[in-house]
């Protein structure tokens, strides 16, 4: 797996960017730097780690909602219109099949606005676009970097929504991370891969049509059941609801899902442990659709998920188990029923350095012969080094080695790969 001279120069360029200090070209001029200046200082608390997990995650609405829920009443009264411009530059260098390639790893930019007409109500909206900083999208299987359409465009819509928030619930409409992802995101934490076994990014999409990833034109409600949580002795309890209608079935231009419903619930038992349940249903009309049956679809699409995660100041451990029916598809777009299992672990060694590991495992049921030899089965080990963390912005370099025993539908092996990457939130 030795790259050529040009590939080696590209890797050297990426590593030189990673070596830039927080005071270099990527730094901001204002804000307090929250990353300790020395690895000998105390590690963050479990609550700070939890906040960092939300901050570094793919769903920006989850982070914003958590922040607004901590505001005092007086801070909300008369709040003026606030608009935030943001971006994240993400590059990686992948070595696979004895070749190396510098590519984009899910870069994006966007704008977010909020306005509080009273101390009881917040209005908000977000528009976020993905963009390729290098040249096209060479790997659409990466976590958080999938496009909603399989084309060669270098800029595409990732998120586009608006909504309202009160003290008891949040209501949002548009293209947004799904209610299903509130749980499947427990294990979607690798920088270079992941999310393949949970049903999040099904059938080669971003999960938008079915509603399990970045759901298309979805109406969502996020409700905090604080009183019920207190009565059962839990720290928090959140219920999420979602509805869609008429989205295209991946791989079939003339067929659409009917009503799609998603729901999830997350209960936090203590400062360390959370349990999540998620379910997504998409109606499929098979009448006069022989092509759907030929592709292995024999009924409505179902995705059910159980997730657990444990967080403290040294560890992040999470696992999800999914049952998927008429939801997942092979690389040849043959649909199948199957089980998926994901595990993600991160160990904080110092305040800046951590190691990661885990696996994705997805296998069709034994009687799903149309899937042929298709399977997702790989492990990942890697490391992450924080360059800085400022105002919730993540800036770090990472390396991940994917040890792959996956097979395509025709039986071809996917093969191992090594990824060097850089994330710089701006």
VENUR-V20198 format. One record per residue. RES is the residue in one small letter. SS is DSSP state (2 for helix, 1 for strand, 0 for the rest). BURIAL is I if it has 24 or more other ideal C-beta (glycine too) atoms within 12 Angstrom, else O. D_FIRST is the distance of its C-alpha to the first C-alpha in whole Angstrom. Layout:
# VENUR-V20198
[[RES & SS & BURIAL & D_FIRST] [RES & SS & BURIAL & D_FIRST]]
This chain:
# VENUR-V20198
[[x & 0 & O & 0] [x & 0 & O & 4] [x & 0 & I & 6] [x & 0 & O & 10] [x & 2 & O & 13] [x & 2 & O & 14] [x & 2 & I & 11] [x & 2 & O & 12] [x & 2 & O & 16] [x & 2 & I & 15] [x & 2 & I & 14] [x & 2 & O & 16] [x & 2 & O & 19] [x & 2 & I & 18] [x & 2 & O & 18] [x & 2 & O & 22] [x & 2 & I & 23] [x & 2 & I & 23] [x & 0 & O & 24] [x & 0 & O & 27] [x & 0 & O & 30] [x & 0 & I & 32] [x & 0 & O & 35] [x & 0 & O & 33] [x & 0 & O & 33] [x & 0 & I & 32] [x & 0 & O & 35] [x & 0 & O & 38] [x & 0 & O & 41] [x & 0 & O & 43] [x & 0 & O & 43] [x & 0 & O & 42] [x & 1 & O & 39] [x & 0 & O & 39] [x & 0 & I & 36] [x & 0 & O & 37] [x & 0 & O & 37] [x & 0 & O & 36] [x & 0 & O & 34] [x & 0 & O & 37] [x & 0 & O & 39] [x & 0 & O & 39] [x & 0 & I & 37] [x & 0 & I & 38] [x & 0 & O & 40] [x & 2 & I & 39] [x & 2 & O & 41] [x & 2 & I & 39] [x & 2 & I & 36] [x & 2 & I & 37] [x & 2 & I & 38] [x & 2 & I & 35] [x & 2 & I & 33] [x & 2 & I & 36] [x & 2 & I & 35] [x & 2 & I & 31] [x & 0 & I & 31] [x & 0 & I & 31] [x & 0 & I & 35] [x & 2 & I & 37] [x & 2 & I & 40] [x & 2 & I & 40] [x & 2 & I & 39] [x & 2 & I & 42] [x & 2 & I & 45] [x & 2 & I & 44] [x & 2 & I & 45] [x & 2 & I & 48] [x & 0 & I & 49] [x & 0 & O & 50] [x & 0 & O & 52] [x & 0 & O & 56] [x & 2 & O & 58] [x & 2 & O & 60] [x & 2 & O & 56] [x & 2 & I & 56] [x & 0 & O & 60] [x & 0 & O & 60] [x & 0 & I & 56] [x & 0 & O & 55] [x & 0 & O & 53] [x & 1 & O & 49] [x & 1 & O & 47] [x & 1 & I & 43] [x & 1 & O & 40] [x & 1 & I & 37] [x & 1 & I & 33] [x & 1 & I & 30] [x & 1 & I & 27] [x & 1 & I & 23] [x & 1 & I & 20] [x & 1 & I & 17] [x & 1 & I & 13] [x & 1 & I & 11] [x & 1 & I & 7] [x & 1 & I & 7] [x & 0 & O & 6] [x & 0 & O & 4] [x & 1 & O & 6] [x & 1 & I & 8] [x & 1 & I & 12] [x & 1 & I & 15] [x & 1 & I & 17] [x & 1 & I & 21] [x & 0 & I & 21] [x & 0 & I & 24] [x & 0 & I & 26] [x & 1 & I & 30] [x & 1 & I & 34] [x & 1 & I & 37] [x & 1 & O & 41] [x & 1 & I & 43] [x & 1 & I & 46] [x & 1 & I & 49] [x & 1 & O & 53] [x & 1 & I & 55] [x & 1 & O & 59] [x & 1 & O & 60] [x & 0 & O & 59] [x & 0 & O & 59] [x & 1 & O & 56] [x & 1 & I & 53] [x & 1 & I & 52] [x & 1 & I & 48] [x & 1 & I & 46] [x & 1 & I & 42] [x & 1 & I & 40] [x & 1 & I & 36] [x & 1 & I & 34] [x & 1 & I & 30] [x & 1 & I & 29] [x & 0 & I & 25] [x & 0 & I & 25] [x & 0 & I & 22] [x & 0 & O & 23] [x & 0 & O & 24] [x & 0 & I & 22] [x & 0 & O & 19] [x & 0 & I & 19] [x & 0 & I & 22] [x & 0 & I & 21] [x & 0 & I & 21] [x & 0 & I & 24] [x & 0 & I & 26] [x & 0 & I & 25] [x & 0 & I & 26] [x & 0 & I & 29] [x & 0 & I & 32] [x & 0 & O & 32] [x & 0 & O & 29] [x & 0 & O & 30] [x & 0 & O & 28] [x & 0 & O & 30] [x & 0 & O & 29] [x & 1 & O & 31] [x & 1 & I & 33] [x & 1 & I & 35] [x & 1 & I & 34] [x & 1 & I & 37] [x & 1 & I & 41] [x & 1 & I & 43] [x & 1 & I & 47] [x & 1 & I & 49] [x & 1 & I & 51] [x & 1 & I & 51] [x & 0 & I & 54] [x & 0 & O & 55] [x & 0 & O & 54] [x & 1 & I & 52] [x & 1 & I & 49] [x & 1 & I & 49] [x & 1 & I & 47] [x & 1 & I & 46] [x & 1 & I & 44] [x & 1 & I & 40] [x & 1 & I & 39] [x & 1 & I & 36] [x & 0 & I & 38] [x & 0 & I & 40] [x & 0 & I & 38] [x & 2 & I & 35] [x & 2 & I & 37] [x & 2 & I & 36] [x & 2 & I & 33] [x & 0 & I & 32] [x & 0 & I & 32] [x & 0 & I & 29] [x & 0 & I & 27] [x & 0 & I & 26] [x & 0 & I & 22] [x & 0 & I & 21] [x & 0 & I & 18] [x & 0 & I & 19] [x & 0 & I & 22] [x & 0 & I & 26] [x & 0 & I & 25] [x & 0 & I & 27] [x & 0 & I & 30] [x & 0 & I & 31] [x & 0 & I & 31] [x & 0 & I & 29] [x & 2 & I & 30] [x & 2 & I & 30] [x & 2 & I & 27] [x & 0 & I & 30] [x & 0 & I & 30] [x & 0 & I & 33] [x & 0 & I & 35] [x & 0 & I & 37] [x & 0 & I & 38] [x & 0 & I & 38] [x & 0 & I & 36] [x & 0 & I & 33] [x & 1 & I & 35] [x & 1 & I & 38] [x & 1 & I & 40] [x & 1 & I & 43] [x & 1 & I & 44] [x & 1 & I & 47] [x & 1 & I & 46] [x & 1 & I & 48] [x & 1 & I & 47] [x & 1 & I & 50] [x & 1 & I & 50] [x & 0 & O & 52] [x & 2 & O & 53] [x & 2 & O & 57] [x & 2 & O & 55] [x & 2 & O & 53] [x & 2 & O & 55] [x & 2 & O & 57] [x & 0 & O & 55] [x & 0 & O & 54] [x & 0 & I & 50] [x & 0 & I & 49] [x & 1 & I & 48] [x & 1 & I & 48] [x & 1 & I & 47] [x & 1 & I & 47] [x & 1 & I & 45] [x & 1 & I & 47] [x & 1 & I & 45] [x & 1 & I & 46] [x & 1 & I & 45] [x & 1 & O & 47] [x & 0 & O & 46] [x & 0 & I & 42] [x & 1 & I & 40] [x & 0 & I & 38] [x & 0 & I & 35] [x & 0 & I & 34] [x & 0 & I & 38] [x & 0 & O & 40] [x & 0 & O & 43] [x & 0 & I & 43] [x & 1 & I & 43] [x & 0 & I & 43] [x & 0 & O & 47] [x & 1 & O & 48] [x & 1 & I & 45] [x & 1 & I & 45] [x & 1 & I & 43] [x & 1 & I & 44] [x & 1 & I & 43] [x & 1 & I & 44] [x & 1 & I & 43] [x & 1 & I & 45] [x & 1 & I & 44] [x & 0 & O & 46] [x & 0 & O & 46] [x & 0 & O & 44] [x & 0 & I & 41] [x & 1 & I & 41] [x & 1 & I & 41] [x & 1 & I & 41] [x & 1 & I & 40] [x & 1 & I & 41] [x & 1 & I & 40] [x & 1 & I & 41] [x & 1 & I & 41] [x & 1 & I & 43] [x & 1 & I & 43] [x & 0 & I & 46] [x & 0 & I & 45] [x & 0 & O & 48] [x & 0 & I & 47] [x & 0 & O & 50] [x & 0 & O & 50] [x & 0 & O & 46] [x & 2 & O & 45] [x & 2 & O & 41] [x & 2 & I & 41] [x & 2 & O & 42] [x & 2 & O & 40] [x & 0 & I & 37] [x & 0 & I & 37] [x & 0 & I & 40] [x & 0 & O & 43] [x & 0 & O & 44] [x & 0 & I & 44] [x & 1 & I & 40] [x & 1 & I & 40] [x & 1 & I & 38] [x & 1 & I & 39] [x & 1 & I & 37] [x & 1 & I & 38] [x & 1 & I & 36] [x & 1 & I & 37] [x & 1 & I & 35] [x & 1 & I & 36] [x & 1 & I & 36] [x & 0 & I & 37] [x & 0 & I & 37] [x & 0 & O & 34] [x & 1 & I & 32] [x & 1 & I & 31] [x & 1 & I & 31] [x & 1 & I & 31] [x & 1 & I & 31] [x & 1 & I & 32] [x & 1 & I & 33] [x & 1 & I & 34] [x & 1 & I & 36] [x & 1 & I & 35] [x & 1 & I & 38] [x & 1 & I & 38] [x & 1 & I & 35] [x & 1 & I & 32] [x & 1 & I & 30] [x & 0 & I & 27] [x & 0 & I & 25] [x & 0 & O & 28] [x & 0 & I & 30] [x & 0 & I & 32] [x & 1 & I & 34] [x & 1 & I & 34] [x & 1 & I & 35] [x & 1 & I & 33] [x & 1 & I & 32] [x & 1 & I & 30] [x & 1 & I & 29] [x & 1 & I & 27] [x & 1 & I & 27] [x & 1 & I & 26] [x & 1 & I & 27] [x & 1 & I & 27] [x & 1 & I & 28] [x & 1 & I & 30] [x & 0 & O & 29] [x & 0 & O & 31] [x & 0 & I & 32] [x & 0 & I & 29] [x & 1 & I & 26] [x & 1 & I & 26] [x & 1 & I & 23] [x & 1 & I & 22] [x & 1 & I & 22] [x & 1 & I & 23] [x & 1 & I & 22] [x & 1 & I & 23] [x & 1 & I & 25] [x & 1 & I & 27] [x & 1 & I & 28] [x & 1 & I & 31] [x & 0 & I & 34] [x & 0 & O & 35] [x & 0 & O & 37] [x & 0 & I & 35] [x & 2 & O & 34] [x & 2 & I & 34] [x & 2 & I & 30] [x & 0 & O & 29] [x & 0 & I & 26] [x & 0 & I & 25] [x & 1 & I & 24] [x & 1 & I & 22] [x & 1 & I & 21] [x & 1 & I & 18] [x & 1 & I & 18] [x & 1 & I & 17] [x & 1 & I & 18] [x & 1 & I & 18] [x & 1 & I & 20] [x & 1 & I & 22] [x & 1 & I & 24] [x & 1 & I & 27] [x & 1 & I & 28] [x & 1 & I & 32] [x & 1 & I & 34] [x & 1 & I & 37] [x & 0 & I & 39] [x & 0 & I & 37] [x & 1 & I & 34] [x & 1 & I & 30] [x & 1 & I & 28] [x & 1 & I & 25] [x & 1 & I & 21] [x & 1 & I & 19] [x & 1 & I & 16] [x & 1 & I & 15] [x & 1 & I & 12] [x & 1 & I & 13] [x & 1 & O & 13] [x & 1 & I & 15] [x & 0 & O & 17] [x & 0 & I & 18] [x & 1 & I & 20] [x & 0 & O & 21] [x & 0 & I & 25] [x & 0 & O & 24] [x & 0 & O & 22] [x & 0 & O & 18] [x & 1 & O & 16] [x & 0 & I & 14] [x & 0 & O & 11] [x & 0 & I & 10] [x & 1 & I & 9] [x & 1 & I & 9] [x & 1 & I & 12] [x & 1 & I & 14] [x & 1 & I & 18] [x & 1 & I & 21] [x & 1 & I & 24] [x & 1 & I & 28] [x & 1 & I & 31] [x & 0 & I & 34]]
